[in-house]
C-alpha cells in the first residue's frame, strides 16, 4: 500500500490536472496520484505521528474512532480532525456503520517525487496541449 506523491508548483499541478481531464496527458503507472504544492504541506499531513497512526489502523483494524483512540492514546477530538484531514486527501477511507465511523488506512508507505524531471514532463504535456 504505497502512495506516490508529487510535489511541484500549484500552477504546474493545475496544468497537469487540466491536461489529464482533457485527455492530453495520460496517467502513467509511475505518475503520482497525490499532489502537493510544497514539501512542507506533505510533511504537515504525513508527519511521523500521522504515519504511525496509519500503520496502527492498518495493523489493528479498529471498528470505530473510540477503539482507535484507545489503541493510539490520542483523544477522539484529535483523531477526528486527523482522520478528516487524511481522508480529504485520499489516504484514509471512513466507512459509516450505523452511528459509528470505521477509519481504514489506504496507504502505509509513501514515495515522494519532486524535481526538475517531473516539472519538465508536465511542461511538455502543456506544450502538446
N, C-alpha and C positions, 0 to 999 in steps of 0.2 A: 504494500500500500504506500507507494511513493508519489508525492506530488511534485511536479516540475513547475517551478515558479520563475517567471521572467521579471526582470527589473529594468525599466527604461523610462524615459520621459512620458508624461501624460499625453503629450501631443503624438508621439510615436505609437503609444498604446491605442489611442483613439483611431489613428490612421489604420493600424493593423486590424482592429475590430471592424471598421467600416469595410475594409478590403475583404475580410472573411465573409461578412454579410452579403456583399456584392458578388461573391464567388470568385473574385480576382485572386485572393490568397487562399490556399488550401491549408487546412490544419494537418500538418505532418505529424508523424508519430513522436518526433523529438521536440515539437513546438510546445512551449509552456502552456499549461491550461489555466494558470493563475497569473495575474499581472499586478504589479505594484509599481508605483512611481519612484520609490526610493527604498534603499536597503533598510533605512530607519523604520519605514512603515511595516516592512516584513518582520523586523526584529521586535516591534511592539506587539504585533499579533502573535507571532510564533516565538515568544520569549521562552526561556527554559521551563518556567512553571507551566505554561500552557502546553508545551510539547510533552512534558511529563504527564499532564492531565490526559492528553490524547492517548498516550501509551497505556495509562491506567484504565481508561474507558475501553480500549481495545482488549486488554487482558482480562479485566474483571466483568465487563459487560453489565453494568448496573441497569436495573429496571426503571430507575427514576432519579431525579436530582437529589432526593433525600439519601438514597443509597450512595450516590456519588459523593455527596458531602461527607458522609461517614467514612468512606474509603479514602478520600483525599485530605480530610481535615480542614477543608475550606467551608466557609459559610454558604448557605443556599443563595443568598442575595449576590454574593461574589460569583458563584458558579453560574447563576442565571445570566448575569451580564457577560461573563466569559463565553458561555455556550452560545449566546445570541451573537456575539462578535464572530466567533469561529464559524457558526452556521451561515451567517450572512455572506461570508467569503467562500463557502462551499467545503470547508474542512470537517464539518460535523453535520449530521442529519438528525433531526429531532422527530421521533415518532410519537404521535399522540396515542395514548392508551387510556381511554376514559378521561379522567381528570388529570392523570399523570402524564409526564413527558419523559420519554426514554431517549437519552442522548447516545448517539452512535458515532464513533470516530471513523471517518472515511479514509484518513491518512495518518500514518505514524512516522514516515520517513519523508525527507524533503531534499530536493535538489534545487539550488538557486542558480539561475543562468542570467548573466549580465555581461555587458561589454560591447565593444565595437562591432564584433562579428554579428551579434544579434541585431543591433541597431541598423547595420548595413543591410541585412536581409530584409528588414521591414521597409527601409528606404527603397530598396529595389522593387518590392511589391508595389509601393506607391507610384513609382515611375511607370510600371507596367499597367497600372490602372489608367 
